[in-house]
Amino acid sequence: MRRHHTSVLFLAFLLPTACDLATEVDDDQIAPDGGAGDVDDDLDVVAAETMPFYQMPFHCGQRWRGNTYTTHNPQRAVDLNHDGGDFGRDVLAAASGTVTVVADTGSDSYGKWIEIGHGGDHRTRYAHLSRRTVSVGQHVHKGQKIGEVGESGGATGPHLHFEERHDGVAISVRFNGNTIHYWGERYYTSHNCN
């Protein structure tokens, strides 16, 4: 355990000596830049207390590469690719809910996309689809096919752009109860099994 110290000097008439405040951070929590690494903001913590138990939006056992970028819009989204080719692969509901949006932004932004409401203002978004197989108002179950991976909108190649949202804001993505890695690339295996 490494201790990080911050000295705070109070005005002499309020406190005659300096206070030494220590914060304990495990060595494995220290990011290369000296920060605390992948620490979620307050919204993520609040959202995690009430969020559905999201699964990857792919068939059980499939392995996908997740990429996150500090320049991504929104930053907490993840782009998912399958090493065996992406285009036309099934996209599944990450949790049960009601389809709230089925839209097409044309040749920019999300392109063909879907949003599912999961209650408590929790939503998931699936973008750059080639095909959508659900309609607004339709109830879907976790693991149900909702579309297919594509490269519509502003995509530069086939992939699934995926977001988990709370109160209208993108939050850190969690699969099977675990927050994904930010920032960079990691592989994940789907547990979206019925």
Buried (B, 14 or more C-beta within 10 A) or exposed (E): EEEEEEEEEEEEEEEEEEEEEEEEBEEEEBEEEEEEBBEBEEBBEBBBEEBBEBBBBBBBEBEBBBBBBEEBEEEBBBBBBBEEEBEEBBBBBBBBBBBBEBBBBEEEBBBBBBBBBBEEEBBBBBBBBBBBBBEEEBEBEBBBBBBBBBBBBBBEEBBBBBBBBBEEBBBBBBBEEEBBBBEEEEEBEBEBEE
